[in-house]
């Protein structure tokens, strides 16, 4: 992981591994925090994934459909 190798964390690191570790630490705590908190996390991740998918630079021409 680049975050552990490079001395400065980049936005790219936070957008990938940062979310991974955040979810990895909080999902096991969901039973203690309550299911609504887990629902908020899942909803946030789904919205973020859809946004990233729409903004992807590798989208082929003519594929302008919204999700």
PASEBA-1860 file (N, C-alpha, C; in nm, 3 decimals):
! residues 67
1> XXXXXXXX> 0.084/-0.118/0.000/0.000/0.000/0.000/0.088/0.124/0.000 ~ 0.061/0.217/-0.088/0.147/0.334/-0.099/0.148/0.420/0.026 ~ 0.040/0.418/0.102/0.034/0.500/0.223/0.138/0.461/0.326 ~ 0.175/0.335/0.328/0.274/0.290/0.425/0.417/0.304/0.372 ~ 0.431/0.322/0.242/0.564/0.332/0.182/0.604/0.478/0.166 ~ 0.515/0.559/0.111/0.544/0.700/0.088/0.519/0.780/0.215 ~ 0.600/0.881/0.240/0.582/0.958/0.364/0.458/1.046/0.364 ~ 0.409/1.083/0.247/0.292/1.172/0.239/0.177/1.096/0.174
9> XXXXXXXX> 0.062/1.097/0.241/-0.055/1.031/0.184/-0.121/1.124/0.083 ~ -0.161/1.068/-0.029/-0.223/1.148/-0.134/-0.375/1.134/-0.127 ~ -0.444/1.218/-0.202/-0.591/1.207/-0.210/-0.629/1.070/-0.262 ~ -0.550/1.019/-0.355/-0.579/0.887/-0.410/-0.575/0.781/-0.300 ~ -0.481/0.794/-0.210/-0.472/0.697/-0.100/-0.597/0.703/-0.014 ~ -0.640/0.826/0.019/-0.758/0.839/0.104/-0.884/0.787/0.035 ~ -0.894/0.808/-0.096/-1.013/0.764/-0.167/-1.018/0.613/-0.187 ~ -0.905/0.546/-0.172/-0.905/0.401/-0.189/-0.883/0.332/-0.055
17> XXXXXXXX> -0.761/0.332/-0.006/-0.730/0.260/0.117/-0.791/0.326/0.240 ~ -0.807/0.457/0.236/-0.869/0.525/0.351/-1.009/0.473/0.376 ~ -1.090/0.464/0.270/-1.225/0.410/0.286/-1.221/0.263/0.324 ~ -1.127/0.189/0.266/-1.116/0.047/0.298/-1.095/0.026/0.448 ~ -0.998/0.099/0.506/-0.970/0.081/0.648/-1.082/0.134/0.735 ~ -1.145/0.242/0.693/-1.257/0.296/0.768/-1.369/0.194/0.778 ~ -1.402/0.133/0.665/-1.507/0.031/0.663/-1.462/-0.093/0.739 ~ -1.337/-0.132/0.720/-1.285/-0.252/0.786/-1.292/-0.241/0.938
25> XXXXXXXX> -1.272/-0.120/0.990/-1.277/-0.103/1.135/-1.419/-0.087/1.188 ~ -1.508/-0.024/1.110/-1.640/0.007/1.163/-1.744/-0.101/1.137 ~ -1.730/-0.181/1.032/-1.829/-0.284/1.005/-1.837/-0.386/1.119 ~ -1.726/-0.433/1.176/-1.739/-0.526/1.290/-1.805/-0.463/1.411 ~ -1.804/-0.331/1.420/-1.867/-0.263/1.534/-2.015/-0.238/1.511 ~ -2.067/-0.268/1.393/-2.206/-0.238/1.360/-2.306/-0.295/1.460 ~ -2.289/-0.419/1.508/-2.387/-0.469/1.605/-2.390/-0.385/1.733 ~ -2.279/-0.324/1.768/-2.274/-0.243/1.889/-2.323/-0.102/1.864
33> XXXXXXXX> -2.308/-0.055/1.739/-2.353/0.080/1.705/-2.498/0.082/1.660 ~ -2.550/-0.032/1.621/-2.687/-0.040/1.573/-2.693/-0.052/1.422 ~ -2.796/-0.119/1.374/-2.811/-0.141/1.230/-2.831/-0.012/1.151 ~ -2.896/0.091/1.206/-2.908/0.215/1.127/-2.773/0.272/1.087 ~ -2.673/0.260/1.173/-2.540/0.311/1.141/-2.481/0.232/1.024 ~ -2.499/0.102/1.025/-2.452/0.019/0.914/-2.524/0.057/0.785 ~ -2.654/0.085/0.795/-2.730/0.128/0.678/-2.677/0.259/0.621 ~ -2.640/0.351/0.708/-2.584/0.479/0.663/-2.451/0.455/0.592
41> XXXXXXXX> -2.367/0.367/0.648/-2.238/0.337/0.585/-2.258/0.276/0.447 ~ -2.347/0.179/0.438/-2.370/0.111/0.310/-2.424/0.210/0.207 ~ -2.519/0.294/0.249/-2.575/0.394/0.158/-2.467/0.490/0.110 ~ -2.382/0.534/0.201/-2.273/0.626/0.165/-2.179/0.561/0.064 ~ -2.143/0.435/0.088/-2.053/0.366/-0.004/-2.115/0.346/-0.142 ~ -2.245/0.315/-0.145/-2.313/0.295/-0.274/-2.318/0.426/-0.351 ~ -2.352/0.536/-0.283/-2.357/0.666/-0.349/-2.218/0.704/-0.402 ~ -2.115/0.682/-0.320/-1.979/0.715/-0.362/-1.936/0.630/-0.482
49> XXXXXXXX> -1.968/0.502/-0.479/-1.931/0.413/-0.590/-2.001/0.455/-0.719 ~ -2.128/0.493/-0.710/-2.200/0.536/-0.830/-2.143/0.666/-0.884 ~ -2.105/0.757/-0.795/-2.046/0.884/-0.837/-1.913/0.861/-0.907 ~ -1.828/0.776/-0.848/-1.698/0.746/-0.909/-1.718/0.678/-1.044 ~ -1.816/0.588/-1.053/-1.840/0.517/-1.179/-1.882/0.615/-1.288 ~ -1.963/0.716/-1.255/-2.005/0.815/-1.354/-1.890/0.905/-1.396 ~ -1.795/0.930/-1.306/-1.685/1.022/-1.334/-1.563/0.953/-1.393 ~ -1.571/0.823/-1.416/-1.453/0.750/-1.461/-1.404/0.802/-1.595
57> XXXXXXXX> -1.275/0.823/-1.609/-1.220/0.876/-1.734/-1.214/0.772/-1.845 ~ -1.227/0.646/-1.811/-1.216/0.541/-1.911/-1.351/0.508/-1.975 ~ -1.456/0.589/-1.945/-1.588/0.563/-2.001/-1.583/0.577/-2.153 ~ -1.632/0.477/-2.226/-1.629/0.486/-2.372/-1.722/0.595/-2.424 ~ -1.690/0.648/-2.541/-1.773/0.751/-2.604/-1.913/0.697/-2.632 ~ -2.012/0.783/-2.613/-2.149/0.743/-2.640/-2.216/0.675/-2.522 ~ -2.141/0.649/-2.417/-2.198/0.583/-2.299/-2.231/0.692/-2.197 ~ -2.332/0.770/-2.226/-2.367/0.884/-2.141/-2.486/0.854/-2.051
65> XXX> -2.525/0.729/-2.042/-2.639/0.694/-1.958/-2.606/0.717/-1.812 ~ -2.704/0.763/-1.739/-2.688/0.778/-1.594/-2.725/0.645/-1.529 ~ -2.668/0.622/-1.415/-2.698/0.498/-1.342/-2.831/0.515/-1.273
END
